[in-house]
Amino acid sequence: MTFRFTISSRVLPLFSALALLLGTATPAHAADEDSNAPATADDAAPDEAPAPKPSAPAEKPPAPAAVPVEAAPVAEAPAVGLVERLPPSAYAAPTLRGLHGGSLWLSSQGAQWPYLPRTTIGVSGYVWLDTNYRQLTDGNPTGKNRKDITEQGRLVLRVTPTYSKGEWFAQGQAELVANKDQTVPPVNADVDDLWIRVGKWQAFDLTVGRFEAFEVYHLGMGLDINTDERNGAVSGSARPPQLYGASFLYYRPDGPADVALHAYPTKYLRFELLNQVGNSGGLNALGVRPAGILDLGVFKLKAAGEYQQLTSPEAGNKTKINNRGFAGSAQVVLDPYVEFGANAGYALTDVYDNVGNLSTDKSTTTTSFGGFMNVRIVPDLLVGGGVNNVKVSDQHYDVTTRRYGEFSNLQTFGALQYFWESTLMVKLVVGYAKADFDPTFATTPAFSNKLVSARLRMQLLF
């Protein structure tokens, strides 16, 4: 049997117009950089990489990647069509971000991005795959030692529609996510970023939706989110305390929405005033998190404080959680050789039950501190390391032993990374963690879990 169809002369012009539109909407690719070229004085001096102005592209545009990154000077091709791959100038770098390919280089440092001073739809993202090995020594008398080999993966496709008129703009962003066996509940999300932003380029903006706040506690080349070395020595019977870096309101919220005002008075100063409102885990959530970054390129100083209150929506239910804390860091970048930094955080949590009584075993004081260092061996090859320690004490006082419950989590790592053509990363991370558990009124004595882990990550940036 033969099927036939015809296209009338009235329809043919529509197909011709569609073909013309698709032909002009091809991606505008960023120019390749010679990552093997020796570093110059211009690369190391932050004053030589000023923030791009709305009328001109950045003088030092970075190559496309998962987050804003810095690249050698290139000539940017003009935008073509309605949809384009984010060009180099979209990754604004007002000052030196970090070593090429290093962990600071892969952070936005609070800069306003994507920078697209024209009406367009930008496309970018990343994909990574991890092979993980985990060996746990369970110190609980009722626990069991174990060895695990797992595979994880994640793809993020970022779409950024932008309307720009002179120095003013309106912008939206969605990050569509495909996950492979992510290890931390809840089950895999289908979006990361989902926000709308309005403002003036390189001056200020208002951002509403789902996004991460300013980062002020930097971990280095290891301890990536949802990895074994980040989770620590977790066993079936005990989960160690997690790092605190002004974290209550830092991560993308699942239920509530973030509303943040950003200000950029100079290329060295960035401020964020974030508010959070909505429902989190069945509780009404309200929070505020001011943060500031002083970024001189070679030296960076970051700090944030936060307050969050969670309350029951039910009449007569007095369930309440008060979270508050602050964190900060100092970082030094001696491009192209070494970057390093130190972090500290302090937090208090008070939990009240449904009749308003303080839950002393859940009310805690948390202290985090640590640091990282990344060193360039040869072009495109970096070695890094880091150590962090968390200590938590609760308010569950035992009058017999005259003490409170105490818990700690030591996490260390070493990493080796090769970065090919500013596009493909291959990174090996080995980690060691030790978690101590000493609760009051426990039926088992205090114990410690130990973890040895190794992870090989391949990551493609586009």
N, C-alpha and C positions, 0 to 999 in steps of 0.2 A: 504494500500500500504506500502510495506517495502522498506526502503532505505539501501543500503549497501555500505561500502567503505573498501578498503584494503590498507595496507601500505606495500610496497615492502621491501625486505631485504636491499635494498640500502638506504632507508630513515630511517630505524630504528636506525642506528648509529647516525644520526643527532639529533633525538629526545632524545637519551640517553645522548648525549653531552650537549644538552640544559638543560635537567633535572639536570645534574651534576653542570652546571653553576649556575642555580637558587638555588640549594641547598647550594652553597657556598657563595651566595650573601645575606644572611640573615642579618638583622640589627645588628650592634654591640651596644648594649645598655649600657648606662652609669650605673655605680654601684649606688645603692640607698644610700642616706645619711640619717643619723639619725638626722632629724631637731629638735627633742626634746632633744637632748643631750645638756648638759650645755656647754656654751662657755668656751674656754680655753685661756691661754695667747697666744698660737700660733695663734688662730683665730684673736686676736686683734692686733697683731704686724705685720705691713706691711713687715718688713724685713724677716719674716718667710715664705713669699709667693713669692719667686723670679720668674721672667719671665722664662717660659720654654725655654730650648735650643733645637736646632734642633735634637740633638741626644738623648733626654730624655723627657718623659712626664712631665707636670707641677706638682710641688710638692703639689699644693693646687688647684686641678681642680674643676670647678664649674659644677653644674647640668645643663643639657640641658634646654634651654628656648628660649623665643622670641629673646632676645639679650644676649650677654655674661653675665653670672652670676657666682657667686662664691659659692663653696660648701666645705664641710668638706673633709679632705684627704681620698681618696679611692684608691684601686688598680684597675688600668684601664685594661680592657680586651683587648686582641690583636684585631686588625682589621681583619674582615672576609669578603672575597669576594670583588667585585668591588664597590658595593653600601653599605653604612653604615649610621646608625644614628650617628650624630656628637658625638664623645666621649667627656668625661669631659675635656681632655687636649685641645680640640679645642677652649674652652672659656678661652683664655689666661688672667691671672690676675697678671700682674707684681707687683702690690701693692694691698693693701686692697681696694676693690671697694666701699663697703658700708655695711649697716646693711643687714643681710640675709633677702631677700624678699622686701627690701625697694626700693625706686625709684632710688637712686644712684646705687644700686646693679643691676638694670635692664638697666643700661646704659653702653656702651662700654668704656667710658672714653677715647676715642681716641686710644685704644689699637688695634694692628694688629690682626684681627680675620676674619674668622675662621682660627685657627692655625692647619694645617694638613700637617706635614712634611713627607708625603708619597703620592704616586699616588693613588687617590681614588675619589669617588663621595659621598660627605656628604649630608645628608638630615636632615632638622630641620624645626621648624616653631612654629606657635601658632594659636589659635582660641579664639575669645571672643564674648560675647553677652551682650548687655546693655538693661536694662529697664529704661526709662527716664520719669521724670515728670518735667514740666516746667510751671511756673506761671509768666506771664508778666503783669506789670502795665505800660501801655503806656501813657507817659506824654504829647504826642502831642495832642492838642485839637481835631484834626481830626482822631486820632487813636482810637483803641479799645483794651481793656484788653482781655487777653485770657489765657486758660489753655490747655496744650498739653501733651498727653501721647504717647510716641513713642518707637519703638524697633529698635535697630541697631545691626549689627553683622559684623564680619570680620574674614576671615581665610587667613593665609599666609603660603604657602608651599615653603620652601627655599631649593634650589638645588645648591650645590657648587662643581663642578668638579675641581680637583686639580692635577697638575703634579708637583712633587717635586723631586729634585735631589740634595742631600746634603743640603747645606744651601740655595740653589736657588730654585725658584718656579715660576710657571705660574698658575693662578687661575681665574675662572669665577664664577659669581653668578647671579641667577635669583630668584626673589621672586614672585611666582604666587599668585594672589589675588582673593578671592571670597568675594564680598561685599553684605551687606544687608542694604539698605536704608541709606547710608552715607549722612550726612546732608549738606555737603559743596560742591558746584559745583567746577569743572566740574563733569559730571557723572562718575560713578565708573570706576577707572582705572583697567587694567588687570594685571599690574605688579607694584611692588615697586622697589626693586633693580634690576638693569640689568647692570653689569659691568664686565670688564676684568682687572686683576691686575698681574703685574710681579715685581719681586724683590728678596730680600734676607730676610730670616726669622729674625724677631726681630731686623732688622737693617734699611731697607728702602724699599719703593715700589713706583711704578707708577700705579695709578688707573684711568681708563677711562670708562665713561658711565653715568649711572643714580644711584645716591646714595646720602645720607645725609652727609653734612660736619660735622666737629667737633662741638659738642654741647658745648656752653659756657654760656648759660642762662638756668638754671635748675628750673623746676616749682614744683617739688615734686610729691606727690601721687595723685593730682587732676589736673584739666585743661588739661586732655588728649585731643589730637587733634580730631577735629570734634565732640566734645561733647557740650551740652548746656552751661555748666559752662565755657567752653573755648570760645565759641562764644560771650557770654555776653548778655546784654539786647538788643537784636536785635528786631526791629519791622519792619512792612512793610514800614514805612516811613523813617527809619534811622538805620544805622549800625554803632556801636561804633568803635573807632580805636582799632586796634589789637596790642598785645604786640610786642615790638621790641627787639630782642636779637641777633644782627648781622644776621638778618633773610632774607635779600634780596637774598642771595646765599646759605642759609643753607639747605632749603628743596630740595627734589628730583625735578629736573626740568622736565616739560612735553615736551617742544620742544628742548631746548638746551642740550648740553652734558657737563658734568664736566670732567676736567682733573686735577688730584691732585697728587702732589709729597708729600709723607709722609717720615718722618725721625724719628728714635728712637735712639738717641745717647746714652742714658742711660735708665734704667728701670723707671726713674722718669720723664723723659722729652719726650714729643711727639710734633711734629710739622707737620703742614699741609699747603701747598701752593696750593690753589685751583684756577683754572681758568675755566670760563664758556663761551661757545661760541655756537651760534645757533640762532634760531628764537623763540621768545616768544610773543604770542598774536599778531602775524603779524608784530612785530618789530624785527630787528636784534639786538641780545644781545651779549654784551661783558662784562666780569666781572672778578675781582680778589678778593680773600679772604684769607689772611694769618691768621693762628691761632696757638696758642701754649697752652700747658697744662703742668703745674708743678704738679705732683701727688706724694706726699709723703705718701699716704695712709691715715693717720690721718688728713692731711691738703692738700687741692687741690686749685690751683689757675689757672684760665682759662681766656683767652682773645682772641678776634678776631676783625679785622677791614675789611672793604670791600668797593669796589667801583664797580658800575654797570652802564653801559650806554646802553640805548635802542634807536634805530634810525629807521626811516622809510626806507624801501628798495626802495621806489619810487624816481626816479630822480626829483629834484625840491621840494620835500616834506620835510619841515624842522622840522617835528615832532621829538621831542627828550625828553627823560626822563633821568635825572642824579640822581642816588641814591648813597648815601655814608653814612657810619656810623661805630660805634664800640660798643662793649659790652664786659662785663666781669663778673666774679663771684668769690667768695671765699667760700669754703665749709670745714666743719669739720666733721669727723666721729669718734665718741667715741664708738667703737664696744664693746659689743653688745647692748648698751643702747640707744644712740641717735645720730642722724645726722642732720645737719642744714646748711643753706647757705644763702647768700645774692647776688642779681643780680642788674645790672644797664646797660642801653643801651641808645644810643643817635644817631639820624639819621636825615639827611636832604634829601629832595626830591625837585627837580626843574623840572617842566613840561613845555614844549614849544609846541605851536600849529603848524599847518602845514605851517604857514608863518613865524614862528620863534619868535612869541610873547610869553612872559611868562604868563602862566595860573595861576594867583595869587590864585585862590580858590583851586587849586589842588597842589600847591607848599607848602610844609609843613615842620615843625620842630617837631620831635617826641622825647619824653623822657619817658623811661620805668624804673621802679625800683620795687623791691619786694624781698620776701624771703620765705623760707619753713622750716619746721621742721618735722622729723619723730622720734617717740619714741616707743621702744619695751615695751609692757605691760607684756607679758609672751612669751615663745617660740612660734613662728609662728603667733603671733598676734601683729599688729602694729597700732598705731594711728598717724595721720599726719594732718598738716594744712599748709595753705599758703595764702599770700596776694600779689597782684600785682596791680600797678596803671600805667596808660598810660595817658600822656597829649600831645595833638597835637594843634598847632597853625598854621594857614595858613598865606599867604601874601596878602589876600584880604582885604585891608585897607579901612575902612569907615571914611572919613574925618569928617562926621557929628558927629558920636559917638566917633571918635578918638580911634578906636580899631580894632584888627584883629579878625577873626573867631577863636573860641576856642572850643575844644572838649576834653572829658576825659572818661576813662573807669576804674572803680574800680572793681576788681574781687577777691573774697575771697572763701575759701573752707575749709571743714574739712572732713577727711577720716578715715575709719576703715577697716582694711584688715586682712583676715585670709589666711594663705598660707599652704596648705596641701601637705606634702611629696614633697616639692619643685616642684610641678607639677600643682596643681589646686589653683587658686587665686579666692577668693570671696571678693569683695570690694564695700563698700557703700560710696558714696561721696555726700555731701550736699554743696550747693553753694549759694552765694549771690553776685549780681552784680548791679552796678549803673552806668549808662552812661549819661553824660551831653552833650547837644547839644546847642551851642550858635553861629550860623553862622552870618556873617554880611550880610546886604542887604536882610534879610529874611522877608517874609510876615507874618510869625508866630513868636511869642515871644520865647525866650529860654525855653527849656523843658528838663526833665530828665525821662529816662526809668529805671525801677527797675525789677530785676529778682530774683526769688527764684527757685532753682532747686534741684532735688534729682536723683541719678543714682545708680543702682545696676549692677555691672559687674561681670560676671563669665568668667574666662580666663584659658585656658588649654595651658601649655607650653610643647613642644615636640622637 
